[in-house]
Amino acid sequence: PRHPGRFCVSERIGRVRVAEDGEVLPEPLLDVTADVSCCANDRGFFAIALHPDFVDNGRFYVHYSRIETPFDSTTVLAEYVISADDPLVADPVPVQTPIELAQTTVWHYGGTITFGPDGLLYYSRGDGGGEGDPEDDAQNRNNKYGKVLRIDVDTFPDPPEGNMPDADPYVWDMGLRNVWR
């Protein structure tokens, strides 16, 4: 239920807490700390974005780095939904994981996810790291590194119309080093 004094606070270690009227509730909305690679270099839990119809559908999205090895990880964009039992706690199993990208360095994971006024999810991705983008990923139209991706979460995996032509279907903009906001 909607509450004007309620908001989410994400912790880099992989928890999302609910604050209500200035008090942090004891039970986290979501806890993915066991899956999050944190907190060296650019790794950790990066962002949460509530679906534009969150009040009605309880859907939200998170972006974080998942540990693979001490030096490699994968960035994850996952969808979760509020549990049927408690409107302040999410079901701990993701509904889906639309995008997972292997990271070959410990730098330039990108950062934020946000819904635009068009109702689409904008997902900023770093170039994957390495001094000077040695793989030239940010300039490669056919991958998701160094980009802002634009996703219609309601029709995924179908990409929205209007993304960059002759590119990966989710690329909205490209040529970015380590965009955060």
C-alpha positions in Angstrom: 0.0 0.0 0.0 1.1 3.5 -0.7 2.5 5.5 2.2 3.8 9.1 1.7 6.4 8.7 4.4 7.9 5.4 3.1 10.9 5.0 0.9 13.6 2.4 0.0 17.2 2.6 1.0 19.7 0.4 -0.8 22.9 -0.7 0.9 26.0 -1.5 -1.1 26.3 -4.9 0.5 23.0 -6.1 -1.1 20.1 -5.2 1.2 17.2 -2.9 0.5 15.7 -1.4 3.6 12.4 0.3 4.0 12.3 3.6 6.0 8.9 4.7 7.2 8.3 8.1 8.8 12.1 8.5 9.5 12.5 5.0 11.0 14.2 2.1 9.3 12.1 -1.0 9.6 13.9 -4.1 11.0 13.0 -6.5 8.2 14.7 -5.7 4.8 12.5 -5.4 1.7 15.2 -7.5 -0.1 18.4 -9.2 1.0 20.7 -10.5 -1.8 23.9 -10.1 0.3 24.8 -13.8 -0.3 24.8 -13.2 -4.1 26.4 -9.7 -4.2 30.1 -9.2 -4.8 31.0 -6.4 -2.5 32.7 -4.1 -1.7 36.1 -3.8 -3.3 36.6 -1.6 -6.3 33.4 -0.9 -8.3 31.5 -3.9 -7.0 28.3 -4.0 -4.9 24.6 -3.3 -5.1 24.1 -0.4 -7.4 20.4 0.5 -7.7 16.8 -0.2 -7.2 13.9 1.1 -9.4 10.2 0.6 -8.7 8.0 -0.3 -11.6 5.8 2.7 -12.6 2.8 0.7 -11.5 4.5 -0.6 -8.3 1.6 0.3 -6.1 -0.6 -2.1 -8.1 1.8 -4.8 -9.3 4.6 -4.8 -6.6 7.3 -5.2 -9.2 10.8 -3.7 -8.9 14.2 -4.1 -10.4 17.7 -4.2 -8.9 21.2 -3.9 -10.4 24.2 -5.5 -8.7 27.5 -7.3 -9.2 27.3 -11.1 -8.5 30.5 -12.8 -7.4 32.0 -15.4 -9.7 35.7 -15.5 -8.6 37.7 -13.1 -6.5 38.6 -11.0 -9.6 35.6 -11.6 -11.9 31.9 -11.0 -11.4 28.7 -10.7 -13.4 26.5 -7.6 -13.4 22.8 -8.6 -12.9 19.6 -6.8 -13.7 16.9 -8.7 -11.9 13.1 -8.3 -11.3 11.5 -9.0 -8.0 8.0 -8.7 -6.6 6.5 -8.0 -3.2 5.5 -11.2 -1.4 1.8 -12.1 -1.1 2.2 -12.3 2.7 3.8 -9.0 3.5 3.7 -5.8 1.4 7.0 -4.6 2.9 9.0 -7.7 2.0 9.9 -9.1 -1.4 9.7 -12.7 -2.5 13.4 -13.7 -2.3 13.4 -15.5 -5.6 13.7 -13.2 -8.7 10.8 -13.2 -11.1 13.3 -13.0 -14.0 16.8 -11.9 -14.7 16.6 -10.0 -18.0 20.3 -9.2 -18.3 23.5 -10.7 -17.0 26.8 -9.4 -18.2 30.2 -11.0 -17.5 32.7 -8.5 -16.1 36.3 -9.3 -17.0 37.8 -6.6 -14.8 36.9 -5.1 -11.4 36.1 -1.7 -12.8 33.4 0.2 -14.7 30.3 -1.7 -13.9 28.1 1.3 -14.5 25.4 2.1 -12.0 21.9 3.2 -12.1 18.6 2.0 -13.3 15.6 4.3 -13.5 12.2 4.5 -15.2 11.9 7.3 -17.7 8.8 9.4 -18.3 8.1 7.0 -21.2 7.6 4.2 -18.7 10.7 2.3 -20.0 13.7 1.2 -17.8 17.0 3.0 -18.5 20.0 0.9 -17.4 23.4 2.5 -17.5 26.3 0.1 -18.1 30.0 0.8 -17.8 32.5 -0.2 -20.5 33.8 -3.2 -18.5 37.0 -1.6 -17.5 40.6 -1.5 -18.4 42.5 1.7 -18.9 41.2 3.5 -22.0 38.6 0.8 -22.8 41.1 -1.6 -24.4 38.4 -3.7 -25.9 36.7 -0.7 -27.5 33.4 -1.9 -26.0 31.8 1.6 -25.6 32.1 2.2 -29.3 30.8 -1.3 -30.3 27.1 -1.0 -31.2 26.7 -4.8 -30.9 27.3 -5.2 -27.2 25.9 -3.8 -24.0 29.1 -2.4 -22.4 29.5 1.4 -22.2 25.9 2.0 -23.0 22.6 3.2 -21.7 20.2 0.3 -22.3 16.4 1.0 -22.8 14.1 -1.9 -21.9 10.3 -2.3 -21.9 10.0 -4.5 -18.8 6.3 -5.2 -19.7 7.2 -6.7 -23.1 10.7 -8.1 -22.4 12.4 -9.8 -24.2 10.9 -7.7 -27.1 12.9 -4.5 -27.3 11.1 -1.2 -27.4 10.9 0.8 -30.7 13.2 3.8 -31.0 16.4 2.3 -29.7 19.6 2.8 -31.7 19.4 1.4 -35.2 21.9 -1.2 -36.4 22.9 -2.0 -32.8 22.1 -4.5 -30.0 18.3 -4.1 -29.7 18.5 -2.7 -26.2 21.1 0.0 -26.9 19.6 3.5 -26.5 22.9 5.4 -26.3 26.6 4.5 -26.5 30.1 5.7 -26.0 30.1 5.9 -22.2 33.0 5.2 -19.9 31.4 4.5 -16.6 28.1 6.3 -16.5 26.4 6.5 -13.1 23.3 8.8 -13.5 
